[in-house]
Amino acid sequence: MPDADSLAQSEIALRNLAMTYPQATEEFPWGHRAIKVKAKIFLSLAMNDGALSATMKLPESGRYALTQRYAQPTGYGLGKSSWVSCTFRPGDELPMDLLEEWIDESYRTIAPKKLVLALNARLGGVEPPLAPPPAKPTRPRKKK
C-alpha cells in the first residue's frame, strides 16, 4: 500500500512515461503538472494533501474507467468530453499498468495524426522523419 512518498514517486513515474511521447512538453498551469502535445494537455498530474490526481481524456475506455472507485468525471464540464480524473490516497493501490494504457489513449486522442503515426512507427522499430522530405522541383514540359 503506497504512502504519500510513494504516491509522489508514482507521479514522477507517470510523468516520465508521458514525456517519452513524441513532442511531449511539461508546464505548470494552476500549480499542477500538465503534460502537453502541441500545446494541448493530454495528462494532468497533481499532489494535493498527500493524494495523487491524474486526469486524462478517455473517449474509448472512459466508461470502464468510471466504474473504478478512484475515478470520476473531470470537473468544470470536462467529464462530458471524456475527461476522467483518478484520485489516489495513501493506502490506495495504484493500477500502474492501467494508468499507462490510459495515458497512451489520451495522448493518441489529443496528438495530431502525424505524431500518432510517428509513435506507431517508433513502436514498430522504425524512426520515421516527422517532416516529409522536401518535394523535388519539377521542370515544365517542352511543347512539341
N, C-alpha and C positions, 0 to 999 in steps of 0.2 A: 504494500500500500504506500503510495507516494506521500511524502510530506511536502511542505511549501518549497523546500530547497530542490527536491526532485521535480516538482512541477515547474520551477524556473529552469531547470536543466532540460525538461521536455520542451519548454517554449523555445529554447535555443536549438534543440534538435529539429523541431518543426521549421523554425526559421532557416536553419542551414539547408534543409531539404528544399524548401521553397526557393531559395537563392540559387539552386542548381538549374532552374528552368531558364530557357533562352530569354535573355534581356530582362530578367527579373531585377528590380531595384527595391530599395528599402527606404521608407520615410517614416516620420513620427508625427502625423497629424493627431491632434487631440491628446498627445502624450502616449499614444498606443503605437505599437509596431504595425506598419502596413506594408505588405509586400505587393508590389505592383508590376504590371507589364504594360508598356506603352501608356503610362500614367493612369492606368485603371487598376484598382485594388482587386486582387484575387484571394488574398488571405490577410486577415487582421488578427493579431495576437495581443493579448493584454494580461498583465498580472494585476489584480485588484484584491486587496485584503487577503492575500495568500491564495487566491483562486486564479486558475488559468482559464482564459476565454479564447476560443478560436472561432472565427467567423469566415464562412466560405459560401460561394454560390454553387448550389447543387441541384440543377434542373432535372437530372436523371435519378439521383439517389436521395433527394431531399425528403420524399415521403417516408422512405425507410429510416433515414436519419432522425426524423421527428418522432419515431416510435421509441427512441432511446431516451432513458430518463434524464440524461445530461444535456439533451438538445431541445431547442425551442426556436420558433421563427424569429429572425432578427427583427429588432425594433425599428421604429421610425418608418414603418410601412415596407421595409425591405423584404420581410418574410413573404410578402405577396409576389415578389420577383425571384423566389427560390433561394434567398439567402437564409442560412441556418447558422445559429450560434450555439456552440457547445461550451459548457462551463464545468470545470473540474475543480473540486476542493480537496484539501489534504485528506488522504484516506481513500479517495476515489481511484479506481483502476482506469488508466488511460488506454484506450484501444488504438495503440500507435499504428498498427497496420491499416486500420480503417481510416484513421485521420490522414495517413499518407495517400490512400486512394482518393479521399475527398479533396485533398489539396491538388492532386493531379486533375481531377474532374473540374475543379474550379478554375485552374489555370487554362485548361483546354476550352472552357466556356468563355473566358474573358479574352484570351490572347487572339491576335489576328491569325487567320488560317495559315499564312505563310510561316509563322513561328511554330504552329502546331505541326505542320509538315516537317519543319526542321527538327523538332523534337522527335517525331516518329522516325525520321531518318537516323538521328543520333542513337536512338534506342535500338535501331536495326543494325548499328555498327557502321553507319555512313555519316560523315560530317559534310553536308552539302553547304555551298555558299549561301548566305542569307540573301544576297542580292544576285539577280540574274546577271550573267556576263553581258557586257555591252554588245549591242547589235552591230553587226558588220555593215559598213556603209555599202549601199548598192549603187551601181553605176546605171545611168539611164541607157536604155537600149537604143542602138543606132537604127534609124529608119532606113529601109531599103528602097 
